[in-house]
Amino acid sequence: MRLEWIILHPATLPAMLAVSLSMCLFLFVSLKRDLWRAEKRWQSRVEVLEAGLQARAQALDERCNALSQAPSQPAPAAAPRSGLNLTKRSQALQMLRRGAAAQEVAATLSLPLNEVELLAKVNEIALSRSAGS
């Protein structure tokens, strides 16, 4: 089979050129169509995200306005420290020196009994050391 007639025929070159150009045109148009569809998809996603962002911004503005209009409340007080404070310690020592029982001191000052007993023991040790020196 000889293919020389394809090359030698005068209509072959323009026909091949027409087919090539039509293929290029088809590819160009399909590429443009795909790009247009992708742009529409992304545009719809951006619109959804912008709507969500605006809703959150509006909620945040409302919250900010509500907080700015609310009466200012004082800061919550600090949690009380554990253990005896100095005034209760001195009161407990005064009561113990006057001869009050540890249970009576604990009940009067609203202190745990073991803390009052510990305070009494520490006071006895301190007194014995200061008397011995």
C-alpha positions in Angstrom: 0.0 0.0 0.0 1.4 3.3 -1.0 0.7 6.5 0.8 2.3 8.8 -1.7 -1.1 10.0 -2.9 -1.7 11.6 0.5 1.3 13.8 0.2 0.9 14.5 -3.5 -2.8 15.3 -3.6 -3.3 19.1 -3.6 -6.2 19.1 -1.1 -4.4 17.0 1.5 -2.4 19.8 3.1 -5.3 22.2 3.5 -7.6 19.4 4.8 -5.0 18.4 7.4 -4.6 22.1 8.4 -8.3 22.4 8.7 -8.6 19.3 10.9 -5.7 20.5 13.1 -7.2 23.9 13.5 -10.6 22.5 14.3 -9.0 20.2 17.0 -7.2 23.2 18.5 -10.4 25.2 18.5 -12.3 22.4 20.1 -9.6 22.0 22.8 -9.6 25.8 23.4 -13.3 26.0 23.8 -13.5 23.0 26.1 -10.7 24.4 28.3 -12.5 27.7 28.5 -15.7 26.0 29.4 -14.0 24.0 32.2 -12.3 27.1 33.5 -15.7 28.9 33.6 -17.3 26.0 35.5 -14.4 25.9 38.0 -14.7 29.7 38.5 -18.4 29.4 39.2 -17.8 26.7 41.8 -15.1 28.7 43.5 -17.2 31.8 43.4 -20.1 30.0 45.1 -17.8 28.7 47.8 -16.4 32.1 48.4 -19.9 33.5 48.7 -20.8 30.9 51.3 -17.7 31.6 53.2 -18.3 35.4 53.1 -21.9 34.9 54.3 -20.6 32.8 57.2 -18.0 35.4 58.0 -20.5 38.2 58.0 -22.8 36.2 60.3 -20.0 35.6 62.7 -18.9 39.3 62.6 -22.4 40.4 63.3 -22.7 38.0 66.2 -19.4 39.2 67.5 -20.5 42.9 67.2 -23.8 42.1 69.0 -21.8 40.3 71.8 -19.4 43.3 72.1 -22.3 45.7 72.3 -24.0 43.6 74.9 -20.9 43.5 77.0 -20.2 47.2 76.6 -23.8 48.1 77.7 -23.8 45.6 80.7 -23.1 47.3 84.0 -19.6 46.8 85.1 -19.3 44.1 87.7 -16.5 44.0 90.2 -13.9 41.3 89.8 -14.6 38.2 91.9 -12.9 38.1 95.2 -9.8 36.0 95.5 -10.3 32.6 97.0 -9.4 32.6 100.7 -6.0 31.1 101.5 -5.9 27.9 103.3 -4.5 27.8 106.8 -4.7 30.2 109.7 -4.5 33.9 109.1 -2.6 36.1 111.6 -5.6 37.4 113.4 -7.2 34.0 113.9 -3.8 32.6 115.0 -3.3 35.3 117.5 -6.9 34.9 118.8 -6.4 31.2 119.1 -3.1 31.6 121.0 -4.7 34.1 123.4 -7.6 31.7 124.1 -5.2 28.8 124.6 -3.0 30.9 127.0 -6.1 31.7 129.0 -6.7 28.0 129.4 -9.5 27.4 126.8 -9.7 23.8 125.5 -8.7 23.2 121.8 -12.2 22.1 121.0 -13.6 25.3 122.4 -11.1 27.4 120.4 -11.8 25.5 117.2 -15.6 26.0 117.6 -15.4 29.7 118.5 -13.1 30.7 115.7 -14.5 28.2 113.1 -11.2 26.5 112.7 -10.4 22.8 112.2 -9.5 21.1 115.5 -6.2 19.6 114.1 -5.0 23.1 113.2 -5.7 24.4 116.7 -3.9 21.4 118.2 -0.9 21.9 116.0 -0.8 25.6 116.8 -0.8 24.7 120.6 2.0 22.2 120.1 4.1 24.7 118.1 3.5 27.4 120.7 4.6 25.0 123.6 7.8 24.1 121.7 8.6 27.7 121.1 8.0 28.6 124.7 10.1 25.7 126.0 13.0 26.7 123.7 12.8 30.4 124.8 12.6 29.4 128.5 15.6 27.1 128.1 17.9 29.7 126.6 
